[in-house]
Amino acid sequence: MGTVVTTPAPITPDAVKSWIDRLPGRAQAYARLARFDRPAGSWLLFWPCIAGLALAGGVQQQPLLIAWFGLGSLAMRGAGCVWNDIVDRDLDAQVARTRDRPVASGRISVKAALAFAVLLSLIGMLVLLQLRPLAQVVALVSLIPVAAYPFMKRITWWPQAWLGLTFNWGALVGWAAIAPLDAPEMWLLWAGGIAWTLGYDTIYALQDIEDDALAGIKSSARALGPKARAGVAGFYALALALWSAALWQVAGQPLAVFALLPLAAQLGWQVTKLTDTTPTNALILFRSNRLAGALWVAACASVGLA
């Protein structure tokens, strides 16, 4: 009797080697469906939660929430990716970078993917129960724009703006976990996050610009065309301006904005390196926003703790 060989799930070009590479083929496919092999997105969902918490002074008051937000970011980012892949399975099959995704390639059925999304959402519900009622309501409202996001690339040239709205919703949740929602600095923090996401996701979209054009997928990278670098610079400048206003509001003094200098330097470095818009360089710059998010949180924590 011959030996049965299990073929591992194909690896997308933007995946990273991790513990999931040692999983059996079927389990590996589910891990890839939730993007556990691409942790940058989970970090980018996590940092806004901690920025909101930190600026409201919650890092010192409720440090355990940091761990809960970490678990929630991993689970809900995974659930969002599964939903995105279900909706986009036909479009994904037309793009080189995404055609091997588990649902688009048929390795995981739509029904099984939906069941997996429910399982991940139940983990998110566990995290939700750790929050006070106001923050729970704010978090639940986010499900509406999250559910709508996969359709945005069919409707608008700026789906990255909608992604920014959803990915930075955690700033509202983190703030609401500690403080009331009537503070202008909370909204400034969120608006700055949207501008930041417009920048880094435009960089990310540069990887697929040619395939997106063939498939009719809209993106900010396609809308900006040769002005993509200038657009990213503008988005980052707007993010820094809004975050500066938020920190100033909390601290009550202009010197608070100097806490953002390391972040400004990192974002500036990205813009200088964006003269090269090849997929490889775009991915490197996109991933560097994990550090940018940490620097953002550090600035918020320095003001919030003070």
FENLIN-V212313 format. One record per helix or strand of 2 or more residues. SS is the DSSP state (alpha for helix, beta for strand). FROM is the first residue (numbers start at 1). TO is the last residue. If there is no record, write none. Layout:
ss=SS from=FROM to=TO
ss=SS from=FROM to=TO
This chain:
ss=alpha from=19 to=22
ss=alpha from=25 to=33
ss=alpha from=40 to=55
ss=alpha from=58 to=61
ss=alpha from=64 to=87
ss=alpha from=89 to=92
ss=alpha from=110 to=128
ss=alpha from=133 to=155
ss=alpha from=159 to=167
ss=alpha from=169 to=176
ss=alpha from=184 to=215
ss=alpha from=220 to=251
ss=alpha from=254 to=273
ss=alpha from=279 to=287
ss=alpha from=289 to=305
